[in-house]
Amino acid sequence: MLQKVVLCFSFVFVTHFFYGQTSQQKKLERQRSRLQQEIASVNKLLFTTQKEGQDLLSSLEYLNKKIQVRSDLIKAITAEANYLQLQVEKNKIQLNQLKQDLDRLKKDYARMILQSYKSKSEQSKLMFLLSSQDFFQAYKRFRYMKQYAGFRKKQGDSIVVKSEKIKILKRALEQQRRQKESLVNKNKVEAQKIKLEKKGQEALVQKVKSKEKLYLSQIREKQKEERKLEKEIERVIREAITNSNKKTSKKINTNVKSSGFTLTPESKALASRFEKNRGGLPWPVSEGVVTRRYGVIPHPTLRGIKIDSKGIHITTKKSAIARSIFKGKVLAIQTVSGRRAVYIQHGNYISLYNNLDNVYVTKGQEVVLKQSIGTVFTDKVTGKTILKFQIWKDTQRQNPRYWLAKM
């Protein structure tokens, strides 16, 4: 019976003991795992397809990205190791307390056994009962003897339970020490890798500096082209909204003019569902690395240059398929310099998939979640496959980072 009780207690204690530290530890482990996967993706998508003729700016940009992710990984490993060290220290204190409790219990139990031994004979117990002055006193003495025996058993059980607690804590401490040592070793390996990568970074920086004027000229030319394209995107969206509102106005019998979409009840419901999925929408490609963030950002390699990024750039694998992030309707298909862009309407929201090679949908077509839209274009010079992705609410751009789930 005692064995069953101890086994049951051990299970409860182990569950309670590890649950308290599992939540935070699991969170740190997931963060480390995500960063390790991101490094694997960076290596696979940014470096395995790298061509010899690729310009130095791109090479330096990708190496900077790799170093940044590895730096984040080192921070994550350090945080996890520090957390484990804290747990080890806490468990040491708890183990010492348990040992003190066990020593005290053993001393108390030893005194009880000695006392019991001195009066252990059945004759002594019987004489103790028979010497009672009346029945009431005899009954009280009998109850006392029974309670004393029960207390002895309880003390013995407590010793077994405390001993089991100590065994569990010792095993936990050993496991945490091993985990911490493993993390420390991983950090050493990552630190060595980043050291080598930084040497390569310094060499590339020197090469870039020698051609800085040429690169500045190229960047300004690219920025000019991007501004033209963004104006064209704005024109397409405004025109699409105007055309959509003309049709909607006829359906709902109204002459409302607006800079945004005039929504039917069905469109409102769709937009509401889209909003509810903010932060949980699937990525427009199954695998990728964000190589350009949203907003006004410093150029990754040249000081003093700012990039006004209207969306995000996702570098993905060759022949990658762009997919719809939500149910909707193809609002427009645009072609610029042989590249295509697909606009999908979700109520008064638009998701834009730019830099496509082939397109699998047509204007006005209804699409479902994760439906294939087209193949992402692969640059023959750089070997890179980049999807340029944007989200709009009516005529206002949105930061895709806040809408897409963590990859």
Secondary structure by P-SEA (a helix, b strand, c coil): caaaaaaaaaaaaaaaaaaaaaaaaaaaaaaaaaaaaaaaaaaacccccccccccaaaaaaaaaaaaaaaaaaaaaaaaaaaaaaaaaaaaaaaaaaaaaaaaaaaaaaaaaaaaaaacccaaaaaaaaaacccaaaaaaaaaaaaaaaaaaaaaaaaaaaaaaaaaaaaaaaaaaaaaaaaaaaaaaaaaaaaaaaaaaaaaaaaaaaaaaaaaaaaaaaaaaaaaaaaaaaaaaaaaaaaaaaaaaaaaaccccccccccccaaaaaaaaaaaaacccccccccccccccccccccccccccccccccbbbbbbccbbbbbbccccccccccccccbbbbbbbcccbbbbbccccccccccccccccccccbbbbbcccccbbbbbccccccccccccccccccc
